[in-house]
Amino acid sequence: MSTFISSTVKGLHLNLDRAGTWIAPLTLRIFLAWEFFESGLEKFNGENWFADIQDRFLFPFNHLPATLNWELSMWVELICALALLVGLATRFSAISLMVVTIVATAAVHWPADWSTLSDLAQGYSITNKGYGNFKLPLIYLAALVPLVLSGPGKFSLDALLARCFWRRSPV
């Protein structure tokens, strides 16, 4: 009986590992594509408010015109979101979206004034009560890291191109 349970558990783990190389990165890509595309669409259909926060952008973006930053962030969010969705140039897209997220966190989501870790921890929320609001950007960064380090997974155009042209899998 114990060998049956042991072999069943091993088989289950093996099947989950196989499915994970296909499904795990795909779910991250779909989630992130939705979130970033939605943000890019808001910019596409909205008014540029970056001039109000331009001085809080990280270098070198704080030296660029607000209009250029608006366009850059909008197009990176739209194009890289679509690339993530289909799994094309996944690592480049994920890194590009990480840069946008880090700049946005520094300029908009990080607490303006904090002197203790307790003050800083109040910004780890999804609210606008004056303590910052960096929980969601941090979630996005955490979800982008596996795509940068492990790639897009087997269900992606990157993997298909690798199989067709380079005869190796990127994952």
Buried (B, 14 or more C-beta within 10 A) or exposed (E): EEEEEEEEEEEEEEEEEEEEBBBBBBEBBEBBBEBBBEBBBEBEEEEEEBEEBBEBBEEEBBEBEBEEBBBBBBEBBBBBBBBBBBBBBBBEBBBBBBBBBEBBBBBBBBBEEBEEEEEBEBBBBEEEEEBBBBBBBBBBBEBBEBBBEBBBBBBBBBBBBBEEEEEEBBB
